[in-house]
Amino acid sequence: MTDAPEPAPKAGRPRRQRSLREMLGSIVLGFELLVVFLGALVLFGLQALPAWVALGGGAALIVLMIVAIGLLRNTVGVVLGWIVQVVLVAAGLLVPAFFIVGAIFTAMWAYCMIAAARIDRNNQAAARAAGNGTENP
């Protein structure tokens, strides 16, 4: 048995550093995606709405959420996330339970976007200060 040297790991492109806004936004939208999927199935099963409305609307909202998650690094993704929140609250006009679900997720989304933007600004300022050598000891 010979000890063959292990191949060196592939030197690829380093991963992009994700902002806190992008990370928290994708978490909120990911959980919301699961709730919307299950909510659409419940609406279909209870026959609260016609099948094409329940499943089609749920599928359209899920696709919008997936696109928003993919674009969260840009302002477009955040705007799409806000549109998702508005649509989910507006779904309460069809089924009142979605007012509660929409309110909960909209509150989480708003808090994550506001707090993460503030923290990201502070981190960028600290990184600039460290790069300039103006950081306090």
C-alpha positions as CSV (number, residue, x, y, z in Angstrom):
1,M,0.0,0.0,0.0
2,T,1.5,3.3,-1.1
3,D,0.8,6.7,0.2
4,A,-0.1,8.6,-2.9
5,P,-0.2,12.3,-2.4
6,E,-3.6,13.8,-2.3
7,P,-4.5,16.0,-5.2
8,A,-4.5,19.7,-4.4
9,P,-7.9,21.2,-4.0
10,K,-9.1,23.0,-7.0
11,A,-8.3,26.7,-6.9
12,G,-11.6,28.2,-7.9
13,R,-13.2,31.5,-7.6
14,P,-13.6,32.6,-4.0
15,R,-17.2,32.8,-2.8
16,R,-18.8,36.2,-2.8
17,Q,-19.3,37.7,0.6
18,R,-23.1,38.0,1.1
19,S,-24.6,40.9,3.0
20,L,-26.6,40.5,6.1
21,R,-29.6,41.9,4.2
22,E,-29.3,39.2,1.6
23,M,-28.9,36.4,4.1
24,L,-31.8,37.4,6.3
25,G,-34.0,38.2,3.4
26,S,-33.4,34.8,1.9
27,I,-34.2,33.2,5.2
28,V,-37.5,35.0,5.6
29,L,-38.6,34.5,2.0
30,G,-37.6,30.8,2.2
31,F,-39.8,30.2,5.2
32,E,-42.5,32.2,3.6
33,L,-42.3,30.1,0.5
34,L,-43.0,27.0,2.6
35,V,-46.0,28.6,4.2
36,V,-47.4,29.8,0.9
37,F,-47.0,26.3,-0.6
38,L,-48.8,24.7,2.3
39,G,-51.4,27.4,2.4
40,A,-52.1,26.9,-1.3
41,L,-52.5,23.2,-0.7
42,V,-54.9,23.8,2.2
43,L,-57.0,26.2,0.1
44,F,-57.2,23.6,-2.7
45,G,-58.1,20.8,-0.2
46,L,-60.8,22.8,1.5
47,Q,-62.1,24.0,-1.8
48,A,-62.1,27.5,-0.4
49,L,-61.2,28.8,-3.8
50,P,-61.3,27.3,-7.3
51,A,-58.4,25.0,-7.9
52,W,-56.8,27.2,-10.6
53,V,-56.9,30.2,-8.2
54,A,-55.5,28.3,-5.2
55,L,-52.8,26.4,-7.0
56,G,-52.0,28.9,-9.8
57,G,-51.9,31.9,-7.4
58,G,-49.7,29.9,-5.0
59,A,-47.4,28.8,-7.8
60,A,-47.1,32.3,-9.1
61,L,-46.3,33.7,-5.7
62,I,-43.7,31.0,-5.1
63,V,-42.0,31.7,-8.4
64,L,-41.9,35.4,-7.5
65,M,-40.3,34.5,-4.1
66,I,-37.7,32.4,-5.8
67,V,-36.8,35.2,-8.2
68,A,-36.6,37.6,-5.3
69,I,-34.3,35.3,-3.4
70,G,-32.0,35.1,-6.4
71,L,-32.0,38.9,-6.9
72,L,-31.6,40.0,-3.2
73,R,-28.0,41.2,-3.8
74,N,-29.6,44.0,-5.9
75,T,-32.3,46.5,-4.9
76,V,-34.6,44.8,-7.4
77,G,-34.7,41.7,-5.1
78,V,-35.7,43.8,-2.1
79,V,-38.5,45.5,-4.1
80,L,-39.7,42.1,-5.2
81,G,-39.7,41.0,-1.6
82,W,-41.9,43.9,-0.7
83,I,-44.2,43.1,-3.6
84,V,-44.5,39.5,-2.2
85,Q,-45.4,40.9,1.2
86,V,-48.1,43.2,-0.3
87,V,-49.6,40.3,-2.4
88,L,-49.6,38.0,0.7
89,V,-51.5,40.6,2.7
90,A,-53.9,41.2,-0.2
91,A,-54.6,37.5,-0.3
92,G,-56.4,38.1,2.9
93,L,-59.2,39.6,0.9
94,L,-59.8,36.1,-0.6
95,V,-59.1,34.2,2.6
96,P,-59.0,36.2,5.9
97,A,-56.4,33.9,7.5
98,F,-53.8,35.3,5.1
99,F,-54.2,38.7,6.8
100,I,-52.6,37.2,9.8
101,V,-49.9,35.2,7.9
102,G,-49.2,38.3,5.8
103,A,-48.9,40.6,8.8
104,I,-46.5,38.2,10.5
105,F,-44.2,37.8,7.5
106,T,-44.4,41.5,6.6
107,A,-43.3,42.5,10.1
108,M,-40.4,40.0,9.9
109,W,-39.4,41.2,6.4
110,A,-39.5,44.9,7.5
111,Y,-37.5,44.3,10.6
112,C,-34.9,42.2,8.8
113,M,-34.5,44.7,5.9
114,I,-34.2,47.7,8.3
115,A,-31.9,46.1,10.9
116,A,-29.7,44.4,8.3
117,A,-29.3,47.5,6.2
118,R,-28.2,49.4,9.4
119,I,-25.7,46.6,10.4
120,D,-24.4,46.4,6.8
121,R,-23.7,50.2,6.7
122,N,-21.9,49.9,10.1
123,N,-19.8,47.0,8.9
124,Q,-18.9,48.8,5.7
125,A,-17.9,51.9,7.6
126,A,-15.7,49.8,9.9
127,A,-14.1,48.1,7.0
128,R,-13.3,51.5,5.4
129,A,-11.9,52.8,8.6
130,A,-9.8,49.7,9.1
131,G,-8.5,50.1,5.5
132,N,-7.6,53.7,6.0
133,G,-5.8,53.0,9.3
134,T,-8.2,55.3,11.2
135,E,-9.6,52.6,13.4
136,N,-9.5,53.3,17.1
137,P,-7.5,50.9,19.3
